[in-house]
Amino acid sequence: MIFDKKYKVLENRHLSGITYLLRIRAPELKDAPAGSFAMVRPTYENQYDPMMRRAFAIADIQGEDILLFYDVYGKGTQILTHLKEGDQVSVLAPLGRNFFPYNYEHYVIVGGGIGFAGLSLFMKKLRQMGKSFKAIYGVRRKEQLSMLEWIKDNGFENDVIVYTEDGSYGEKGLVTRDLDKLITEKNDTALAVCGPKGMMRAVMDVAKKHKTPAYLSLESKMACGFGICIGCVVKDTQNDSYVRVCYEGPVFDGYRIKF
């Protein structure tokens, strides 16, 4: 069931770089699937600039609270930074119809920048199920590692390899540096990926070389979030058609998508 409600803001704070953490008390969303997302309205009822909601991955569920990590790029996300504890915010969620599969023995999770927030809840679900996985968290420089606190608070330090392009934290290099080794060292391995398009293309190049199953959680600008506006389509090469990220996705078989 999808809920369109106003929820109480419990926390809204700057983490690092341009990234903020928004914690909302939303008991109706406590069973939201890993990979689902929320459309958040940045303005109040009598304000219409900007008019559209903003899409954010449901990055974690803690009791009756959901956590959303968001980067500040434009007017809408800038307005969101002014939300204070106790404020009400309008949220449409959980959205999406296709999510990560759980039928593999081992997973290599690859998150680039804020894209790691599209994988974090999946990581928690895998751990709860006793599944084996290794996660990669890649950014350009240290100040963009906004989810390090979440990783430590949830006990994932030994499960996550951090890469920075400039070597300012963790391993120096791209997320693909050791990917060949990571996806071939265990049998029945699948990739779960979320991040910039260039990064996902590079990950898919490695996956195709080894014929490793790969599932991409796509990021896209959305107006509606539930398939009406047709504003977030990508090419499905298998069916020679277009699919909506918000409705047929947001997770797709990486071998089928051209982006």
C-alpha positions as a LaTeX table, in Angstrom:
\begin{tabular}{lrrr}
\hline
Residue & $x$ (\AA) & $y$ (\AA) & $z$ (\AA) \\
\hline
Met1 & 0.00 & 0.00 & 0.00 \\
Ile2 & 1.19 & 3.52 & $-0.84$ \\
Phe3 & 0.69 & 6.26 & 1.73 \\
Asp4 & 0.40 & 10.00 & 1.05 \\
Lys5 & 0.68 & 11.63 & 4.45 \\
Lys6 & 2.32 & 14.29 & 6.52 \\
Tyr7 & 4.93 & 12.88 & 8.86 \\
Lys8 & 6.82 & 14.37 & 11.77 \\
Val9 & 10.45 & 15.37 & 11.24 \\
Leu10 & 12.65 & 13.98 & 14.01 \\
Glu11 & 16.01 & 15.04 & 12.63 \\
Asn12 & 17.35 & 17.00 & 9.67 \\
Arg13 & 21.06 & 17.71 & 9.77 \\
His14 & 24.07 & 18.29 & 7.60 \\
Leu15 & 26.46 & 15.33 & 7.39 \\
Ser16 & 29.30 & 16.27 & 5.05 \\
Gly17 & 29.83 & 17.86 & 1.69 \\
Ile18 & 26.37 & 18.62 & 0.27 \\
Thr19 & 24.58 & 15.72 & 1.98 \\
Tyr20 & 21.90 & 15.89 & 4.68 \\
Leu21 & 20.13 & 13.24 & 6.75 \\
Leu22 & 16.35 & 13.46 & 7.18 \\
Arg23 & 14.74 & 11.22 & 9.81 \\
Ile24 & 10.95 & 10.95 & 9.75 \\
Arg25 & 8.54 & 9.18 & 12.11 \\
Ala26 & 6.49 & 7.10 & 9.67 \\
Pro27 & 5.11 & 3.91 & 11.24 \\
Glu28 & 3.14 & 3.05 & 8.09 \\
Leu29 & 6.42 & 2.68 & 6.20 \\
Lys30 & 8.15 & 0.28 & 8.59 \\
Asp31 & 7.77 & $-2.60$ & 6.11 \\
Ala32 & 8.90 & $-0.69$ & 3.01 \\
Pro33 & 10.94 & $-2.97$ & 0.70 \\
Ala34 & 14.68 & $-2.45$ & 0.29 \\
Gly35 & 15.11 & $-0.49$ & $-2.93$ \\
Ser36 & 11.84 & 1.44 & $-2.61$ \\
Phe37 & 11.79 & 5.22 & $-2.55$ \\
Ala38 & 9.80 & 8.19 & $-1.27$ \\
Met39 & 8.61 & 11.36 & $-2.96$ \\
Val40 & 9.04 & 14.27 & $-0.54$ \\
Arg41 & 7.35 & 17.62 & $-0.96$ \\
Pro42 & 9.78 & 20.44 & $-0.15$ \\
Thr43 & 7.13 & 23.15 & 0.22 \\
Tyr44 & 4.09 & 23.75 & 2.43 \\
Glu45 & 0.49 & 23.35 & 1.22 \\
Asn46 & 0.08 & 26.96 & 0.08 \\
Gln47 & 3.43 & 27.09 & $-1.74$ \\
Tyr48 & 3.97 & 25.94 & $-5.32$ \\
Asp49 & 7.55 & 26.90 & $-6.12$ \\
Pro50 & 9.01 & 24.39 & $-6.65$ \\
Met51 & 5.85 & 22.44 & $-7.38$ \\
Met52 & 7.12 & 18.87 & $-7.71$ \\
Arg53 & 8.22 & 16.46 & $-5.02$ \\
Arg54 & 11.77 & 15.15 & $-4.79$ \\
Ala55 & 12.61 & 11.43 & $-4.98$ \\
Phe56 & 14.85 & 9.84 & $-2.33$ \\
Ala57 & 15.71 & 6.23 & $-1.58$ \\
Ile58 & 14.43 & 4.84 & 1.71 \\
Ala59 & 17.93 & 4.28 & 3.06 \\
Asp60 & 17.06 & 2.72 & 6.42 \\
Ile61 & 14.16 & 1.79 & 8.67 \\
Gln62 & 14.71 & 2.00 & 12.40 \\
Gly63 & 11.60 & 1.04 & 14.35 \\
Glu64 & 8.93 & 3.50 & 13.22 \\
Asp65 & 11.46 & 5.88 & 11.65 \\
Ile66 & 12.70 & 6.07 & 8.07 \\
Leu67 & 16.00 & 7.65 & 7.08 \\
Leu68 & 16.50 & 9.61 & 3.86 \\
Phe69 & 19.89 & 10.90 & 2.71 \\
Tyr70 & 19.76 & 13.74 & 0.20 \\
Asp71 & 22.22 & 15.93 & $-1.68$ \\
Val72 & 21.52 & 19.64 & $-2.00$ \\
Tyr73 & 21.63 & 20.61 & $-5.66$ \\
Gly74 & 18.80 & 23.06 & $-6.34$ \\
Lys75 & 15.93 & 25.04 & $-4.91$ \\
Gly76 & 13.84 & 22.08 & $-3.76$ \\
Thr77 & 16.55 & 20.33 & $-1.78$ \\
Gln78 & 17.76 & 23.67 & $-0.42$ \\
Ile79 & 14.27 & 24.31 & 0.99 \\
Leu80 & 14.32 & 20.85 & 2.60 \\
Thr81 & 17.39 & 21.81 & 4.63 \\
His82 & 15.24 & 24.28 & 6.59 \\
Leu83 & 12.98 & 21.57 & 8.03 \\
Lys84 & 13.33 & 21.42 & 11.80 \\
Glu85 & 12.57 & 18.83 & 14.45 \\
Gly86 & 8.81 & 18.78 & 15.01 \\
Asp87 & 7.90 & 20.08 & 11.55 \\
Gln88 & 5.52 & 18.14 & 9.31 \\
Val89 & 6.58 & 17.01 & 5.84 \\
Ser90 & 4.42 & 15.53 & 3.09 \\
Val91 & 5.67 & 12.14 & 1.87 \\
Leu92 & 4.36 & 9.74 & $-0.78$ \\
Ala93 & 5.77 & 6.24 & $-0.17$ \\
Pro94 & 6.77 & 3.48 & $-0.53$ \\
Leu95 & 7.15 & 3.66 & $-4.30$ \\
Gly96 & 8.57 & 1.30 & $-6.90$ \\
Arg97 & 7.56 & $-2.19$ & $-8.04$ \\
Asn98 & 10.80 & $-4.02$ & $-8.78$ \\
Phe99 & 13.51 & $-4.53$ & $-6.17$ \\
Phe100 & 16.71 & $-6.48$ & $-5.55$ \\
Pro101 & 16.44 & $-10.29$ & $-5.61$ \\
Tyr102 & 17.49 & $-12.40$ & $-2.62$ \\
Asn103 & 18.07 & $-15.71$ & $-4.38$ \\
Tyr104 & 21.87 & $-15.58$ & $-4.72$ \\
Glu105 & 24.38 & $-16.95$ & $-2.24$ \\
His106 & 26.73 & $-13.96$ & $-2.32$ \\
Tyr107 & 26.42 & $-10.29$ & $-3.30$ \\
Val108 & 28.84 & $-7.57$ & $-4.22$ \\
Ile109 & 27.19 & $-4.23$ & $-3.52$ \\
Val110 & 28.54 & $-1.18$ & $-5.34$ \\
Gly111 & 27.44 & 2.31 & $-4.32$ \\
Gly112 & 28.75 & 5.56 & $-5.74$ \\
Gly113 & 28.25 & 8.76 & $-3.75$ \\
Ile114 & 24.67 & 9.30 & $-2.58$ \\
Gly115 & 23.82 & 6.11 & $-4.50$ \\
Phe116 & 25.03 & 4.15 & $-1.48$ \\
Ala117 & 21.77 & 5.22 & 0.21 \\
Gly118 & 19.90 & 3.19 & $-2.41$ \\
Leu119 & 21.68 & 0.05 & $-1.18$ \\
Ser120 & 21.99 & 0.47 & 2.59 \\
Leu121 & 18.60 & $-0.98$ & 3.51 \\
Phe122 & 19.28 & $-3.93$ & 1.19 \\
Met123 & 22.51 & $-4.54$ & 3.12 \\
Lys124 & 20.56 & $-4.70$ & 6.38 \\
Lys125 & 18.05 & $-7.13$ & 4.89 \\
Leu126 & 20.87 & $-9.38$ & 3.62 \\
Arg127 & 22.46 & $-9.44$ & 7.06 \\
Gln128 & 19.13 & $-10.30$ & 8.68 \\
Met129 & 18.77 & $-13.20$ & 6.24 \\
Gly130 & 22.30 & $-14.43$ & 6.92 \\
Lys131 & 23.39 & $-13.79$ & 3.32 \\
Ser132 & 27.03 & $-13.27$ & 2.40 \\
Phe133 & 28.02 & $-9.91$ & 0.87 \\
Lys134 & 30.78 & $-7.36$ & 0.43 \\
Ala135 & 30.01 & $-3.69$ & $-0.19$ \\
Ile136 & 31.97 & $-1.05$ & $-2.08$ \\
Tyr137 & 31.47 & 2.64 & $-1.29$ \\
Gly138 & 33.14 & 5.00 & $-3.74$ \\
Val139 & 33.42 & 8.78 & $-3.95$ \\
Arg140 & 35.81 & 11.33 & $-5.40$ \\
Arg141 & 37.09 & 12.72 & $-2.09$ \\
Lys142 & 36.74 & 12.20 & 1.65 \\
Glu143 & 34.19 & 14.95 & 2.34 \\
Gln144 & 31.67 & 13.12 & 0.14 \\
Leu145 & 31.65 & 10.07 & 2.45 \\
Ser146 & 28.46 & 11.15 & 4.15 \\
Met147 & 27.36 & 7.63 & 5.13 \\
Leu148 & 30.44 & 6.61 & 7.13 \\
Glu149 & 28.58 & 7.35 & 10.36 \\
Trp150 & 25.69 & 5.11 & 9.31 \\
Ile151 & 28.11 & 2.33 & 8.36 \\
Lys152 & 29.80 & 2.47 & 11.78 \\
Asp153 & 26.57 & 2.84 & 13.77 \\
Asn154 & 25.16 & $-0.26$ & 12.09 \\
Gly155 & 28.30 & $-2.39$ & 12.45 \\
Phe156 & 29.21 & $-2.66$ & 8.76 \\
Glu157 & 32.85 & $-1.51$ & 9.03 \\
Asn158 & 34.19 & $-4.95$ & 8.12 \\
Asp159 & 31.72 & $-5.40$ & 5.28 \\
Val160 & 32.43 & $-2.16$ & 3.38 \\
Ile161 & 35.50 & $-1.22$ & 1.33 \\
Val162 & 35.79 & 2.55 & 0.83 \\
Tyr163 & 37.41 & 3.98 & $-2.29$ \\
Thr164 & 38.26 & 7.63 & $-2.93$ \\
Glu165 & 39.54 & 8.74 & $-6.30$ \\
Asp166 & 42.08 & 11.10 & $-4.74$ \\
Gly167 & 43.16 & 8.68 & $-2.00$ \\
Ser168 & 42.05 & 10.98 & 0.82 \\
Tyr169 & 40.32 & 8.08 & 2.65 \\
Gly170 & 40.37 & 4.32 & 2.37 \\
Glu171 & 41.62 & 2.77 & $-0.86$ \\
Lys172 & 42.73 & 5.03 & $-3.70$ \\
Gly173 & 40.98 & 4.40 & $-7.00$ \\
Leu174 & 37.65 & 3.76 & $-8.65$ \\
Val175 & 35.03 & 1.28 & $-7.46$ \\
Thr176 & 36.03 & $-1.02$ & $-10.30$ \\
Arg177 & 39.67 & $-1.32$ & $-9.13$ \\
Asp178 & 39.25 & $-4.66$ & $-7.38$ \\
Leu179 & 35.86 & $-5.60$ & $-8.79$ \\
Asp180 & 37.12 & $-8.49$ & $-10.94$ \\
Lys181 & 38.54 & $-10.20$ & $-7.87$ \\
Leu182 & 35.53 & $-9.52$ & $-5.66$ \\
Ile183 & 32.95 & $-10.96$ & $-8.05$ \\
Thr184 & 34.94 & $-14.08$ & $-8.93$ \\
Glu185 & 36.18 & $-15.21$ & $-5.52$ \\
Lys186 & 32.83 & $-16.78$ & $-4.55$ \\
Asn187 & 30.32 & $-18.84$ & $-6.48$ \\
Asp188 & 26.74 & $-17.74$ & $-7.20$ \\
Thr189 & 27.57 & $-14.04$ & $-6.89$ \\
Ala190 & 25.36 & $-11.17$ & $-8.05$ \\
Leu191 & 25.97 & $-7.43$ & $-8.22$ \\
Ala192 & 23.68 & $-4.79$ & $-6.72$ \\
Val193 & 24.58 & $-1.31$ & $-7.96$ \\
Cys194 & 23.44 & 2.28 & $-7.46$ \\
Gly195 & 25.20 & 5.50 & $-8.37$ \\
Pro196 & 26.16 & 7.80 & $-11.26$ \\
Lys197 & 25.51 & 6.51 & $-14.76$ \\
Gly198 & 29.19 & 6.51 & $-15.70$ \\
Met199 & 30.02 & 4.37 & $-12.69$ \\
Met200 & 27.23 & 1.92 & $-13.45$ \\
Arg201 & 28.39 & 1.58 & $-17.05$ \\
Ala202 & 31.90 & 0.78 & $-15.85$ \\
Val203 & 30.56 & $-1.79$ & $-13.36$ \\
Met204 & 28.46 & $-3.39$ & $-16.09$ \\
Asp205 & 31.56 & $-3.71$ & $-18.31$ \\
Val206 & 33.19 & $-5.80$ & $-15.58$ \\
Ala207 & 30.00 & $-7.80$ & $-14.96$ \\
Lys208 & 29.65 & $-8.65$ & $-18.65$ \\
Lys209 & 33.24 & $-9.82$ & $-18.83$ \\
His210 & 32.53 & $-12.43$ & $-16.17$ \\
Lys211 & 28.83 & $-12.95$ & $-17.05$ \\
Thr212 & 27.94 & $-11.99$ & $-13.49$ \\
Pro213 & 24.25 & $-11.18$ & $-12.80$ \\
Ala214 & 23.88 & $-7.46$ & $-12.11$ \\
Tyr215 & 20.95 & $-5.42$ & $-10.82$ \\
Leu216 & 20.93 & $-1.65$ & $-11.11$ \\
Ser217 & 18.92 & 0.69 & $-8.92$ \\
Leu218 & 18.54 & 3.65 & $-11.25$ \\
Glu219 & 18.52 & 7.25 & $-10.16$ \\
Ser220 & 16.33 & 9.63 & $-12.12$ \\
Lys221 & 14.59 & 12.96 & $-11.83$ \\
Met222 & 10.89 & 12.28 & $-11.30$ \\
Ala223 & 7.78 & 14.43 & $-11.40$ \\
Cys224 & 5.10 & 12.01 & $-10.19$ \\
Gly225 & 6.88 & 8.91 & $-8.87$ \\
Phe226 & 4.21 & 6.40 & $-9.90$ \\
Gly227 & 4.26 & 6.13 & $-13.69$ \\
Ile228 & 1.87 & 8.83 & $-14.91$ \\
Cys229 & 4.14 & 11.53 & $-16.30$ \\
Ile230 & 6.48 & 9.23 & $-18.32$ \\
Gly231 & 9.38 & 11.51 & $-17.37$ \\
Cys232 & 11.90 & 8.91 & $-16.16$ \\
Val233 & 12.03 & 6.34 & $-18.96$ \\
Val234 & 15.04 & 4.24 & $-19.97$ \\
Lys235 & 15.51 & 1.88 & $-22.91$ \\
Asp236 & 14.75 & $-1.81$ & $-22.36$ \\
Thr237 & 16.91 & $-3.45$ & $-25.03$ \\
Gln238 & 15.40 & $-6.91$ & $-24.57$ \\
Asn239 & 11.88 & $-5.79$ & $-25.48$ \\
Asp240 & 12.95 & $-2.83$ & $-27.63$ \\
Ser241 & 10.75 & $-0.57$ & $-25.57$ \\
Tyr242 & 10.95 & 2.01 & $-22.83$ \\
Val243 & 10.33 & 1.40 & $-19.13$ \\
Arg244 & 9.68 & 3.85 & $-16.31$ \\
Val245 & 12.26 & 3.97 & $-13.52$ \\
Cys246 & 9.59 & 4.83 & $-10.96$ \\
Tyr247 & 7.04 & 2.18 & $-11.95$ \\
Glu248 & 8.73 & $-0.78$ & $-13.66$ \\
Gly249 & 11.80 & $-0.12$ & $-11.47$ \\
Pro250 & 13.69 & 1.33 & $-9.79$ \\
Val251 & 15.77 & $-1.90$ & $-9.92$ \\
Phe252 & 16.46 & $-3.44$ & $-13.34$ \\
Asp253 & 18.48 & $-6.27$ & $-14.80$ \\
Gly254 & 21.63 & $-4.43$ & $-15.88$ \\
Tyr255 & 21.92 & $-6.52$ & $-19.04$ \\
Arg256 & 18.60 & $-5.17$ & $-20.34$ \\
Ile257 & 19.01 & $-1.44$ & $-19.76$ \\
Lys258 & 20.59 & 1.15 & $-22.05$ \\
Phe259 & 21.23 & 4.42 & $-20.26$ \\
\hline
\end{tabular}
